[in-house]
Amino acid sequence: MADKTKVAEQYYAPPPDLGKWEAFRIFLYNSETGQVLGRTGSSWAKILLFYLIFYAALVGFFAAMLAIFYQTLDSKMPKWQLDGSIIGSNPGLGFRPMPDSANVESTLIYYKANDKGSVLKWAKVIDEFLEQYRKKGSGSGEASGAENRVPCSPTSGATGEKQVCDVPIDEFHPCTAANQYNYEAAGPCVFLKLNKIFNWQPKPYNTTEDLPGNMPEDLKSHIKMASGKPEANTVWVSCEGENPADVENIGPVQYIPRRGFPSYYYPFTNKEGYLSPLVAVLFEKPR
C-alpha cells in the first residue's frame, strides 16, 4: 500500500521546440488559450481600463493646476512690475538697423555708400522695422490698434481710455525711406528706441539743478535752453564715441525730430496700438 505522506513527484515538461515563425505566430494569437499578444481579452480590458483611469486622473490634475495658475495672471498686465520684476525699472536702449542673425557676434553697421546693394540691404532692415509705424487706422485687421493712435504734443497727450500717442515718422527727414535713410549720402541714420517696461514713468532732467556732472556739455546746454518749457519733460539721449578714436571720427550728429523721448508717450500700459517713440540719429559726416 502506497505511503500517503510521500509527496508525489512532479516532472518539468519543457515547452515544445518551435521554430521562430511558429513561435511568433502563436505569440500573435494562441488558439488554445485565446491569448492575443500574450494576453487574454479580459487581461487586455483590465490593463487598458487601468491606464485609461490613470492618465485621465493625471491629465485632470495638471489641468486643474494650470487653471488655478491662470487665475493668478492678468492678460493685460504682468503680475510683477518695475523693481519687483526681473526686468527692473531701467529700460534698455535699442537701435535699428541691427545686423542679421548670421552676424550675432557684432552690432557693427558696415556698408559702402557707393554700393547700391550695400545701401539697400540696410534700408530694407529699417523699412521692415518702421512698417508697424506706417500703419494707420483703416478698419482693416492688418492695422489692428492703429485707430487708437492720436497726435500728441508736450501740451496735449492721449486722454481717451483706449488712446495712445502716434509716432509720426514723416518728421524724420532726411531719415526717410524715399531718401534711403541717407545711407547713400554717406550720412547714415540710426533709430533709437527704449525697451517697453509696463507702467514705467520716466523722471527726466527738466531743470538745471539736478544735472549729473558726467553729462556731456552740449546736452547740458540743450537742457538749459529747454528748461521751464513743456518740451523739457523728455528722456534725453546723447551719442558719443566710445573710444578716443571714435570721438575724433564720429563727426557732427543730429537728433531728429528731437533729442529724446517725450514723456507723454509713457507709461506703457499695454494699450492696443501702442508704439515706442523713436529718435533718429543722423551721423552727418562720419569718417
C-alpha positions, 0 to 999 in steps of 0.5 A: 500500500502506497505511503500517503505522506510521500509527496508525489513527484512532479516532472518539468515538461519543457515547452515544445521546440518551435521554430521562430515563425511558429513561435511568433505566430502563436505569440500573435494569437494562441488558439488554445488559450485565446491569448492575443499578444500574450494576453487574454481579452479580459487581461487586455480590458483590465490593463487598458481600463487601468491606464485609461483611469490613470492618465485621465486622473493625471491629465485632470490634475495638471489641468486643474493646476494650470487653471488655478495658475491662470487665475493668478495672471492678468492678460493685460498686465504682468503680475510683477512690475518695475523693481519687483520684476526681473526686468527692473525699472531701467529700460534698455536702449535699442537701435535699428538697423541691427545686423542679421542673425548670421552676424550675432557676434557684432552690432557693427553697421558696415556698408559702402555708400557707393554700393547700391546693394550695400545701401539697400540691404540696410534700408530694407532692415529699417523699412521692415522695422518702421512698417508697424509705424506706417500703419494707420487706422483703416478698419482693416485687421492688418492695422489692428490698434492703429485707430487708437493712435492720436497726435500728441504734443508736450501740451496735449497727450492721449486722454481717451481710455483706449488712446495712445500717442502716434509716432509720426515718422514723416518728421524724420527727414532726411531719415526717410525711406524715399531718401534711403535713410541717407545711407547713400549720402554717406550720412547714415541714420540710426533709430533709437528706441527704449525697451517697453517696461509696463507702467514705467514713468520716466523722471527726466532732467527738466531743470538745471539743478539736478544735472549729473556732472558726467553729462556731456556739455552740449546736452547740458546746454540743450537742457538749459535752453529747454528748461521751464518749457513743456518740451523739457519733460523728455528722456534725453539721449546723447551719442558719443564715441566710445573710444578716443578714436571714435570721438575724433571720427564720429563727426557732427550728429543730429537728433531728429525730430528731437533729442529724446523721448517725450514723456507723454508717450509713457507709461506703457500700459499695454494699450492696443496700438501702442508704439515706442517713440523713436529718435533718429540719429543722423551721423552727418559726416562720419569718417 
